[in-house]
Amino acid sequence: MDPKLLMGLGLSLAFACLRYAVPAVPPVLAWSGFGVGIGLIGASATAQLYPLAAYWFPISAVAAAAIGGLLAWLASRRKKPAIKPAEEGPWYPKPLRRLFDEDFTSDTKVSVDIEMKQLDGTVALKMPTHALLNFSANTKYIAFFIPRSPHAFEACRSCIVEARRYLSEMLQNFGIDYSYPGEVGTKNLDTLTFSRRVVIYHEDSFDVHQLAELDLLATQADILLIVRGPQFHATRMLGGPKSVTHTQEKPADA
């Protein structure tokens, strides 16, 4: 068998598999070697039919290598589609903190971080807090985010008991006037009534006894408590409804 044919087959097979065996090999080198192998096969086959074609072997090999390198260069210049980071995908679950910030879109927010301190004055945790103003309903209320912490349950108790004080202190340095276009008269912070609504987002898992204690504490403090923890977070991430309304007809008086 013609040595050129054997050499061409070996080169073409070797360089064709080289990119899979060694991914770091530049495409130009792999395709150029493959082109030389194909050129050798073509030269050998042509020489069998046209003996004078053997003189063109060097030119054909160089031409095949050049064509292979050009194809590889053109392939590398193709624009690859951009891959978005995982957190931008629609399937990526939002953390509870983001839900806390994105909820209450119909209300005006005044946001601060409230520090919960221990007896020695050190900061136990920081609670991002929204004072929420609903000028249409002429009410105001407050929402807390309590990050995962050994002091999370104590922080929830503090949020319930001190809700009125926290809300008052958050708004004491603000002046906000509100009115609809074309409406006569304006509303401001002084006209808003505390609706007694307190919303707590928390990352820790509380047992039924702790949740019952919070509910009892809210009743004693005359607070309408809404607790949104890990179960709420999981339901929202699975596409559950943001709210469910139960309607029950009262029995007629006998």
LOMIFI-350749 format. One line per 8 residues: number of its first residue (from 1); their letters; for each residue y, x, z of N, C-alpha, C. Coordinates in Angstrom, 1 decimal, padded with zeros to 4 digits. Each point is the difference from the previous one (the first is absolute). Example, Ala and Ser with C-alpha at 12.3 -4.5 7.8 and 13.67 -1.06 7.14 Angstrom:
2
1) as) -005.7:013.2:007.8:001.2:-000.9:000.0:001.2:000.9:000.0 ~ 001.1:-000.4:-000.7:001.1:000.9:000.0:001.1:-000.8:000.8
This chain:
254
1) mdpkllmg) -001.2:000.9:000.0:001.2:-000.9:000.0:001.2:000.9:000.0 ~ 001.1:-000.5:-000.7:001.2:000.8:-000.1:000.6:000.2:001.4 ~ 000.3:001.3:000.3:000.6:000.3:001.3:001.3:-000.7:000.3 ~ 000.8:-000.2:-001.1:001.3:-000.7:000.1:-000.2:-001.5:000.5 ~ -001.1:-000.6:-000.5:-000.3:-001.4:000.4:-000.4:000.0:001.4 ~ -000.9:000.9:000.5:-000.4:000.0:001.4:001.2:000.3:000.9 ~ 000.9:000.9:-000.4:001.2:000.3:000.8:000.9:-001.2:000.0 ~ 000.2:-000.7:-001.1:000.8:-001.1:000.0:-000.5:-001.1:000.9
9) lglslafa) -001.3:-000.3:-000.1:-000.6:-001.0:000.9:000.2:000.3:001.5 ~ -000.2:001.3:000.3:000.1:000.4:001.4:001.4:-000.1:000.5 ~ 001.0:000.5:-000.9:001.4:-000.1:000.5:000.5:-001.5:000.1 ~ -000.4:-000.8:-000.9:000.5:-001.4:000.0:-000.6:-000.7:001.2 ~ -001.3:000.2:000.3:-000.6:-000.6:001.2:000.6:000.5:001.3 ~ 000.2:001.3:000.0:000.5:000.7:001.2:001.4:-000.5:000.4 ~ 000.9:000.0:-001.0:001.4:-000.4:000.3:000.1:-001.5:000.1 ~ -000.9:-000.8:-000.6:000.0:-001.4:000.2:-000.3:-000.4:001.5
17) clryavpa) -000.9:000.8:000.5:-000.4:-000.3:001.4:000.8:000.7:001.1 ~ 000.8:001.0:-000.5:000.8:000.8:000.9:001.0:-000.8:000.9 ~ 000.6:-001.0:-000.7:001.0:-000.7:000.8:-000.6:-000.9:001.1 ~ -001.2:-000.4:-000.2:-000.7:-000.8:001.0:-000.6:000.9:001.1 ~ -000.4:001.3:-000.4:-000.6:000.9:001.0:001.1:000.6:000.9 ~ 001.1:000.4:-000.7:001.2:000.7:000.6:001.2:-000.8:-000.3 ~ 000.4:-001.0:000.8:001.2:-000.8:-000.4:001.3:000.7:000.0 ~ 000.0:001.2:000.6:001.3:000.8:000.0:000.3:000.7:-001.3
25) vppvlaws) -001.0:000.0:-000.9:000.2:000.7:-001.3:001.0:-000.8:-000.8 ~ 001.0:000.7:-000.5:001.1:-000.7:-000.8:-000.6:-000.7:-001.2 ~ 000.4:-001.2:-000.4:-000.5:-000.7:-001.1:000.2:000.8:-001.3 ~ 001.1:000.8:-000.2:000.2:000.7:-001.2:-001.1:001.0:-000.2 ~ -000.4:000.7:001.0:-001.1:001.0:-000.1:-001.3:-000.6:-000.4 ~ -000.4:-001.2:000.7:-001.2:-000.6:-000.2:-000.1:-000.6:-001.5 ~ 001.1:-000.6:-000.4:000.0:-000.6:-001.4:000.0:001.1:-001.0 ~ 000.7:001.1:000.3:000.0:001.1:-001.0:-001.4:000.6:-000.2
33) gfgvgigl) -000.7:000.2:001.1:-001.3:000.6:-000.1:-001.0:-001.0:-000.7 ~ 000.2:-001.3:000.3:-000.8:-001.0:-000.7:000.3:000.0:-001.5 ~ 001.3:000.2:-000.3:000.4:000.1:-001.5:-000.6:001.2:-000.7 ~ -000.1:001.1:000.7:-000.6:001.2:-000.6:-001.5:-000.2:-000.2 ~ -000.7:-000.7:000.9:-001.4:-000.3:-000.2:-000.2:-000.9:-001.2 ~ 000.8:-001.0:-000.1:-000.1:-000.9:-001.2:000.3:000.7:-001.3 ~ 001.0:000.9:000.1:000.3:000.8:-001.2:-001.1:000.9:-000.4 ~ -000.7:000.6:001.0:-001.2:000.8:-000.3:-001.1:-000.8:-000.7
41) igasataq) -000.2:-001.2:000.6:-001.1:-000.9:-000.6:000.4:-000.3:-001.4 ~ 001.3:-000.4:-000.3:000.4:-000.4:-001.3:-000.1:001.2:-001.0 ~ 000.4:001.2:000.5:-000.1:001.2:-000.9:-001.4:000.3:-000.3 ~ -000.9:-000.1:000.9:-001.4:000.3:-000.3:-000.6:-001.0:-001.0 ~ 000.3:-001.3:000.2:-000.5:-001.0:-000.9:000.6:000.2:-001.4 ~ 001.3:000.3:000.0:000.6:000.2:-001.3:-000.5:001.2:-000.8 ~ -000.3:001.1:000.8:-000.5:001.2:-000.6:-001.4:-000.1:-000.6 ~ -000.8:-001.0:000.4:-001.3:-000.3:-000.6:000.2:-000.5:-001.4
49) lyplaayw) 001.1:-000.8:-000.2:000.2:-000.6:-001.3:000.9:000.9:-000.9 ~ 001.0:000.6:000.7:000.9:000.8:-000.8:000.1:001.4:000.7 ~ -000.7:000.9:-000.5:-000.1:001.4:000.6:001.4:000.6:000.1 ~ 000.9:-000.2:-001.0:001.3:000.6:000.1:000.9:-000.6:001.2 ~ -000.5:-001.1:000.5:000.8:-000.6:001.1:-000.1:000.8:001.3 ~ -001.0:000.9:000.1:-000.1:000.8:001.2:001.2:000.8:000.2 ~ 000.8:000.4:-001.0:001.2:000.8:000.1:001.1:-000.8:000.7 ~ -000.1:-001.3:000.0:001.0:-000.9:000.6:-000.3:-000.3:001.5
57) fpisavaa) -001.1:000.6:000.5:-000.4:-000.3:001.4:001.1:000.3:001.0 ~ 000.6:001.2:000.0:001.0:000.2:001.0:001.2:-001.0:000.0 ~ 000.4:-000.3:-001.2:001.1:-001.0:-000.2:-000.4:-001.4:000.6 ~ -001.3:-000.4:-000.4:-000.4:-001.3:000.5:-000.1:-000.1:001.5 ~ -000.5:001.1:000.6:-000.2:000.1:001.5:001.4:-000.1:000.7 ~ 000.9:000.8:-000.5:001.4:-000.1:000.5:000.6:-001.3:-000.1 ~ -000.2:-000.6:-001.2:000.6:-001.3:-000.3:-000.6:-001.1:000.9 ~ -001.3:000.1:000.2:-000.7:-001.0:000.9:000.5:000.2:001.5
65) aaigglla) 000.2:001.2:000.4:000.5:000.3:001.4:001.4:-000.5:000.1 ~ 000.8:000.2:-001.0:001.4:-000.5:000.0:000.0:-001.5:000.1 ~ -000.8:-000.7:-000.8:000.0:-001.4:000.0:-000.5:-000.6:001.3 ~ -001.0:000.7:000.6:-000.5:-000.5:001.3:001.0:000.2:001.1 ~ 000.7:001.2:000.0:001.1:000.2:001.0:001.1:-001.0:-000.2 ~ 000.4:-000.3:-001.2:001.1:-001.0:-000.3:-000.4:-001.4:000.6 ~ -001.2:-000.4:-000.3:-000.5:-001.3:000.5:000.1:000.0:001.6 ~ -000.5:001.1:000.6:000.1:000.1:001.4:001.4:-000.1:000.6
73) wlasrrkk) 000.9:000.7:-000.7:001.4:000.0:000.4:000.6:-001.4:-000.1 ~ -000.3:-000.7:-001.1:000.5:-001.3:-000.2:-000.5:-001.0:001.0 ~ -001.3:000.2:000.4:-000.6:-000.9:001.0:000.6:000.3:001.4 ~ 000.4:001.2:000.3:000.6:000.3:001.3:001.4:-000.5:000.1 ~ 000.7:-000.2:-001.2:001.4:-000.5:000.0:000.1:-001.5:000.1 ~ -001.2:-000.7:000.0:000.1:-001.4:000.1:000.4:-000.4:001.4 ~ 000.9:-001.0:000.1:000.6:-000.4:001.3:-001.1:-000.8:000.8 ~ -000.3:000.5:001.1:-001.0:-000.7:000.9:000.7:-001.1:000.7
81) paikpaee) -000.7:-001.1:000.2:000.6:-001.1:000.8:000.3:000.4:001.4 ~ 001.1:-000.4:000.5:000.4:000.3:001.4:-000.9:-000.8:001.0 ~ -000.5:000.7:001.0:-000.8:-000.7:001.0:000.8:-000.2:001.3 ~ 000.2:-001.3:000.3:000.8:-000.3:001.2:-000.8:000.4:001.3 ~ 000.8:000.4:001.0:-000.6:000.2:001.3:-000.8:-001.2:000.5 ~ -001.0:000.2:000.8:-000.8:-001.1:000.5:000.8:-001.1:000.7 ~ 001.1:000.5:000.8:000.7:-001.0:000.8:000.8:-000.9:-000.8 ~ 000.2:000.3:-001.4:000.8:-000.9:-000.8:-000.9:-001.1:-000.7
89) gpwypkpl) -001.3:000.2:000.1:-000.9:-001.0:-000.6:000.1:-001.3:000.7 ~ -000.2:-001.1:-000.8:000.1:-001.3:000.7:-001.1:-000.3:001.0 ~ -001.1:000.8:000.0:-001.1:-000.2:000.9:000.2:000.7:001.3 ~ 001.0:000.9:000.0:000.1:000.8:001.3:000.6:-000.8:001.1 ~ -000.7:-000.1:001.1:000.4:-000.8:001.1:001.3:000.4:000.6 ~ 001.0:-000.9:000.2:001.2:000.4:000.7:-000.2:000.1:001.5 ~ 000.6:001.0:000.6:-000.1:000.1:001.4:000.7:-001.1:000.7 ~ -000.3:-000.3:001.2:000.6:-001.1:000.8:001.5:000.2:000.1
97) rrlfdedf) 000.4:001.3:000.1:001.5:000.2:000.2:000.7:-000.4:-001.3 ~ -000.6:000.1:-001.1:000.7:-000.4:-001.2:000.1:-001.5:-000.1 ~ -001.0:-000.7:000.5:000.1:-001.5:000.0:001.1:-000.4:001.0 ~ 000.1:000.7:001.1:001.0:-000.3:001.0:001.4:000.1:-000.7 ~ 000.2:001.1:-000.8:001.3:000.2:-000.7:000.2:-001.0:-001.2 ~ -001.1:-000.4:-000.6:000.2:-000.8:-001.2:000.0:-001.5:000.3 ~ -000.5:-000.4:001.1:000.0:-001.5:000.4:001.5:-000.4:000.4 ~ 000.2:-001.3:000.2:001.3:-000.5:000.4:001.0:000.2:-001.1
105) tsdtkvsv) -000.3:-000.2:-001.3:000.9:000.3:-001.0:001.2:-001.0:-000.1 ~ -000.2:-001.2:000.5:001.0:-001.0:000.0:001.1:000.2:001.1 ~ -000.2:000.9:000.9:000.9:000.2:001.1:000.7:001.3:-000.1 ~ 001.2:000.0:000.7:000.8:001.2:000.1:-000.6:000.9:001.1 ~ -000.1:001.3:-000.3:-000.6:000.9:001.0:001.0:000.9:000.6 ~ -000.1:000.2:001.3:000.7:001.2:000.7:-001.1:000.8:000.6 ~ -000.2:001.2:-000.4:-001.2:000.8:000.4:000.4:001.2:000.9 ~ -000.8:000.2:001.1:000.2:001.2:000.8:-001.4:000.4:000.5
113) diemkqld) 000.0:001.2:000.6:-001.2:000.4:000.7:000.2:-000.1:001.5 ~ -000.8:-000.7:000.7:000.1:-000.2:001.5:-001.0:001.0:000.6 ~ 000.5:000.7:001.0:-000.8:001.0:000.7:-000.5:-000.6:001.3 ~ -001.3:000.1:000.2:-000.6:-000.4:001.3:-000.3:001.3:000.8 ~ 000.6:000.0:001.1:000.0:001.2:000.9:-000.9:-000.2:001.2 ~ -000.6:001.1:000.4:-000.8:000.0:001.2:000.9:000.2:001.3 ~ -000.6:000.0:001.2:000.8:000.1:001.2:000.7:001.4:000.1 ~ -000.6:001.0:-000.6:000.7:001.4:000.0:001.0:000.2:-001.0
121) gtvalkmp) 000.3:-001.1:-000.8:001.0:000.1:-001.1:-000.5:000.5:-001.3 ~ -001.2:000.4:-000.2:-000.5:000.4:-001.3:-000.3:-001.2:-000.8 ~ 000.1:000.1:-001.3:-000.2:-001.1:-001.0:-001.5:-000.2:-000.2 ~ -000.5:-001.1:000.4:-001.4:-000.3:-000.3:-000.3:-000.4:-001.4 ~ 000.9:-000.8:-000.6:-000.1:-000.3:-001.4:001.3:-000.6:-000.5 ~ 000.1:000.0:-001.4:001.2:-000.6:-000.6:-000.5:-001.2:-000.8 ~ 000.7:-001.1:000.2:-000.3:-001.3:-000.7:001.0:-000.3:-001.0 ~ -000.3:000.1:-001.3:000.9:-000.6:-001.0:000.2:-001.5:000.2
129) thallnfs) 001.2:-000.4:000.0:000.3:-001.4:000.4:001.0:-000.6:-001.0 ~ -000.2:-001.2:-000.4:000.9:-000.8:-000.9:000.6:-001.1:000.8 ~ 001.3:-000.1:000.0:000.7:-001.2:000.5:000.2:-000.9:-001.3 ~ -000.6:-001.2:000.0:000.0:-000.8:-001.3:000.9:-001.2:000.2 ~ 000.9:-000.1:-001.0:001.0:-001.0:000.0:-000.2:-001.0:-001.1 ~ -000.2:-001.3:000.3:-000.2:-001.0:-001.0:001.3:-000.9:000.1 ~ 000.9:000.3:-000.8:001.3:-000.8:000.0:-000.2:-001.4:-000.5 ~ -001.0:-000.2:-000.9:-000.2:-001.4:-000.5:-000.5:-000.9:001.1
137) antkyiaf) -000.9:000.5:000.9:-000.4:-000.8:001.1:000.8:000.2:001.3 ~ 001.0:000.9:-000.1:000.9:000.3:001.1:-000.8:000.5:001.2 ~ -001.0:000.9:-000.2:-000.8:000.5:001.0:-000.1:001.5:-000.1 ~ -000.5:000.7:001.0:-000.3:001.4:000.0:-001.3:000.2:000.8 ~ -000.7:001.0:-000.3:-001.2:000.4:000.7:-000.3:001.5:-000.1 ~ -001.1:000.5:000.5:-000.2:001.4:000.0:-001.5:000.3:-000.3 ~ -000.2:001.2:-000.7:-001.3:000.4:-000.3:-000.2:001.5:000.3 ~ -001.1:000.3:000.6:-000.3:001.4:000.4:-001.2:000.6:-000.7
145) fiprspha) 000.0:001.3:-000.2:-001.2:000.7:-000.5:-000.4:001.0:001.0 ~ -001.2:-000.1:000.5:-000.5:000.9:001.1:-001.1:000.8:-000.6 ~ 000.2:001.3:-000.2:-001.0:000.9:-000.6:-001.1:000.2:000.9 ~ -001.1:000.6:-000.5:-001.2:000.3:000.8:000.4:000.9:001.1 ~ -000.3:-000.4:001.3:000.4:000.8:001.1:-000.8:-000.5:001.3 ~ -000.2:000.9:000.9:-000.6:-000.4:001.3:000.9:-001.0:000.8 ~ 001.3:000.0:-000.4:000.9:-000.9:000.7:000.3:-001.3:-000.8 ~ -000.8:-000.3:-001.0:000.2:-001.1:-000.9:000.1:-001.3:000.7
153) feacrsci) -001.0:-000.3:000.9:000.0:-001.3:000.7:001.2:-000.2:000.9 ~ 000.3:001.1:000.7:001.2:-000.1:000.9:001.3:-000.2:-000.8 ~ 000.0:000.6:-001.2:001.1:-000.2:-000.9:000.1:-001.5:-000.4 ~ -001.1:-000.6:-000.3:000.0:-001.4:-000.4:000.5:-000.9:001.2 ~ -000.4:000.3:001.2:000.5:-000.7:001.1:001.5:000.1:000.1 ~ 000.5:001.2:-000.2:001.5:000.3:000.1:000.7:-000.8:-001.1 ~ -000.5:000.0:-001.2:000.6:-000.7:-001.1:000.2:-001.5:000.4 ~ -001.0:-000.6:000.6:000.1:-001.4:000.4:001.0:-000.3:001.1
161) vearryls) -000.1:000.8:001.0:000.9:-000.2:001.2:001.4:000.3:-000.3 ~ 000.2:001.1:-000.8:001.4:000.5:-000.3:000.5:-000.4:-001.3 ~ -000.6:-001.0:-000.7:000.4:-000.3:-001.4:001.5:-000.4:-000.1 ~ 000.4:-000.8:001.0:001.4:-000.5:-000.1:001.0:001.2:000.2 ~ -000.3:000.9:000.9:000.9:001.1:000.3:000.0:000.9:-001.2 ~ -001.2:000.3:-000.6:-000.1:000.9:-001.2:000.9:-000.6:-001.1 ~ -000.2:-001.3:-000.3:000.7:-000.6:-001.1:001.6:000.1:000.3 ~ 000.4:-000.3:001.2:001.4:000.0:000.3:000.6:001.4:-000.2
169) emlqnfgi) -000.7:001.0:000.5:000.5:001.4:-000.1:000.0:000.5:-001.4 ~ -000.9:-000.5:-000.8:000.0:000.4:-001.4:001.1:-000.5:-000.8 ~ 000.5:-001.2:000.4:001.1:-000.7:-000.8:001.3:000.1:000.6 ~ 000.2:000.7:001.1:001.3:000.0:000.7:001.0:000.8:-000.7 ~ -000.4:001.0:-000.9:000.9:000.8:-000.7:000.2:-000.4:-001.4 ~ -000.5:-001.2:-000.4:000.0:-000.4:-001.4:000.9:-001.3:-000.1 ~ 000.7:-000.1:-001.1:000.7:-001.2:-000.3:-000.4:-000.4:-001.4 ~ -000.6:-001.2:-000.2:-000.5:-000.5:-001.3:000.5:-001.4:-000.2
177) dysypgev) 000.7:-000.2:-001.1:000.4:-001.3:-000.4:-000.8:-000.5:-001.2 ~ -000.3:-001.2:-000.1:-000.9:-000.5:-001.1:000.5:-001.4:-000.4 ~ 000.0:-000.2:-001.3:000.3:-001.3:-000.6:-000.5:-000.1:-001.4 ~ -000.4:-001.3:-000.4:-000.4:-000.2:-001.4:001.2:000.0:-000.9 ~ -000.2:000.4:-001.3:001.2:-000.1:-000.9:000.4:-001.5:-000.2 ~ 001.4:-000.2:000.2:000.5:-001.3:-000.1:000.0:-000.8:001.2 ~ -000.6:000.6:001.1:-000.1:-000.7:001.3:001.2:000.2:000.8 ~ 000.4:-001.0:000.7:001.2:000.1:000.9:-000.5:000.4:001.4
185) gtknldtl) 000.5:001.0:000.6:-000.4:000.5:001.3:-001.1:001.1:-000.1 ~ 000.0:000.8:001.0:-001.0:001.1:000.0:-000.8:000.0:001.3 ~ -001.1:000.7:-000.1:-000.9:000.2:001.2:000.0:001.4:000.4 ~ -000.1:000.3:001.3:-000.1:001.4:000.5:-001.0:000.1:001.1 ~ -000.1:001.1:000.5:-001.1:000.3:001.0:000.2:-000.9:001.3 ~ 001.2:-000.3:000.3:000.2:-000.9:001.2:-000.5:-001.4:-000.2 ~ -000.1:-000.4:-001.2:-000.4:-001.4:-000.3:-001.5:-000.1:000.0 ~ -000.7:001.1:-000.1:-001.5:000.0:-000.1:-000.7:-000.3:001.3
193) tfsrrvvi) -001.0:-000.8:000.1:-000.7:-000.3:001.2:-001.4:000.8:000.0 ~ -000.3:000.6:001.1:-001.3:000.6:000.1:-001.1:-001.0:-000.1 ~ -000.9:000.1:-001.0:-001.0:-001.0:-000.2:-001.2:000.2:001.0 ~ 000.0:001.0:000.8:-001.1:000.4:000.9:-001.2:000.6:-000.7 ~ 000.2:000.2:-001.3:-001.1:000.6:-000.8:-000.1:001.5:000.2 ~ -001.1:000.5:000.3:-000.2:001.5:000.2:-001.3:000.3:-000.8 ~ 000.1:000.9:-001.0:-001.1:000.4:-000.9:-000.3:001.5:000.4 ~ -001.3:000.2:000.3:-000.4:001.4:000.3:-001.1:000.4:-000.9
201) yhedsfdv) 000.2:001.1:-000.8:-001.0:000.7:-000.8:-000.5:001.1:000.8 ~ -001.3:000.1:000.2:-000.6:001.1:000.7:-001.3:000.6:-000.7 ~ -000.2:001.3:000.1:-001.1:000.6:-000.7:-001.2:000.1:000.9 ~ 000.1:-000.1:001.3:-001.1:000.1:000.9:-000.8:-001.3:000.0 ~ -001.3:000.0:000.4:-000.8:-001.2:000.1:000.0:-000.4:001.5 ~ 000.4:-001.3:000.3:000.0:-000.5:001.3:-001.1:-001.0:000.1 ~ -000.6:000.0:001.2:-001.1:-001.0:000.2:000.5:-001.4:000.3 ~ -000.9:-000.9:000.2:000.5:-001.4:000.2:000.7:-000.2:001.3
209) hqlaeldl) -000.4:000.8:001.0:000.7:-000.1:001.3:001.4:000.5:-000.1 ~ 000.2:001.1:-000.7:001.4:000.5:-000.2:000.9:-001.0:-000.8 ~ -000.6:-000.5:-001.1:000.8:-001.0:-000.8:000.3:-001.2:000.9 ~ -000.9:-000.5:000.8:000.2:-001.1:000.9:001.1:000.3:001.0 ~ 000.0:001.2:000.5:001.1:000.4:000.9:001.4:000.0:-000.7 ~ 000.0:000.5:-001.2:001.3:000.0:-000.7:000.5:-001.4:-000.3 ~ -001.0:-000.9:-000.3:000.4:-001.4:-000.3:000.5:-000.7:001.3 ~ -000.6:000.3:001.1:000.4:-000.6:001.3:001.4:000.6:000.4
217) latqadil) 000.2:001.3:-000.3:001.3:000.6:000.4:001.1:-000.6:-000.9 ~ -000.3:-000.3:-001.3:001.0:-000.6:-000.9:000.3:-001.4:000.5 ~ -001.0:-000.7:000.4:000.3:-001.4:000.5:000.9:000.0:001.2 ~ -000.2:001.0:000.9:000.8:000.1:001.2:001.4:000.4:-000.3 ~ 000.2:000.8:-001.0:001.3:000.5:-000.4:000.7:-000.9:-001.0 ~ -000.6:-001.1:-000.3:000.5:-001.0:-001.0:000.2:000.6:-001.3 ~ -001.0:000.7:-000.5:000.0:000.7:-001.3:-001.0:-000.6:-000.9 ~ 000.3:-000.1:-001.3:-000.9:-000.4:-001.0:-000.6:001.2:-000.7
225) livrgpqf) -001.1:000.4:000.5:-000.6:001.3:-000.4:-000.9:-000.1:-001.2 ~ 000.2:001.0:-000.9:-000.9:000.2:-001.2:-000.5:001.4:000.0 ~ -001.3:000.2:000.1:-000.6:001.3:000.1:-000.7:000.3:-001.3 ~ 000.3:001.2:-000.6:-000.6:000.3:-001.3:-000.6:001.4:000.1 ~ -001.3:000.1:000.2:-000.7:001.2:000.2:-000.9:000.4:-001.1 ~ -001.1:000.8:000.3:-000.9:000.4:-001.1:-000.7:-001.1:-000.7 ~ -000.3:-001.1:000.6:-000.6:-001.2:-000.7:001.0:-000.6:-001.0 ~ 001.2:-000.1:000.4:001.0:-000.5:-000.9:000.2:001.0:-001.2
233) hatrmlgg) 000.0:001.3:000.3:000.1:001.0:-001.1:-001.1:-000.1:-001.0 ~ -001.3:-000.1:000.5:-001.1:-000.1:-000.9:000.0:-001.3:-000.8 ~ 000.4:-001.1:000.6:000.1:-001.2:-000.8:001.0:000.1:-001.1 ~ 001.2:000.5:000.3:001.0:000.2:-001.0:-000.4:000.9:-001.2 ~ -000.7:001.1:000.4:-000.5:001.0:-001.0:-001.1:-000.6:-000.9 ~ -000.7:-001.0:000.5:-001.1:-000.6:-000.8:000.5:-001.2:-000.8 ~ 001.3:-000.2:000.0:000.6:-001.0:-000.8:000.1:-001.3:000.7 ~ -000.1:-000.1:001.3:000.1:-001.2:000.7:001.4:-000.6:000.0
241) pksvthtq) 000.2:-001.3:000.3:001.3:-000.6:-000.1:000.9:000.5:001.1 ~ 001.3:000.0:-000.2:001.0:000.5:001.0:000.1:-001.0:001.1 ~ -000.2:-001.3:-000.3:000.1:-001.0:001.1:-001.0:-001.1:-000.3 ~ -000.4:-000.7:001.0:-000.9:-001.2:-000.1:000.6:-001.1:000.8 ~ 000.2:-001.2:-000.6:000.5:-001.1:000.7:-001.0:-001.0:000.3 ~ -000.2:-000.4:001.2:-000.9:-001.1:000.4:000.7:-001.2:000.3 ~ -000.4:-001.1:-000.6:000.7:-001.3:000.2:-001.0:-001.0:000.6 ~ 000.4:-000.6:001.1:-000.9:-000.9:000.7:000.7:-001.3:000.3
249) ekpada) -000.5:-001.1:-000.3:000.7:-001.3:000.2:-000.3:-000.4:001.5 ~ 001.1:-000.4:000.7:-000.2:-000.4:001.3:-000.6:-001.4:000.1 ~ -000.9:-000.3:000.9:-000.5:-001.3:000.1:001.0:-001.0:000.4 ~ 000.0:-001.2:-000.6:000.9:-001.1:000.4:-000.2:-000.4:001.4 ~ 001.1:-000.4:000.7:-000.1:-000.4:001.4:-000.7:-001.4:000.0 ~ -000.9:-000.1:001.0:-000.7:-001.3:000.1:000.9:-001.1:000.5
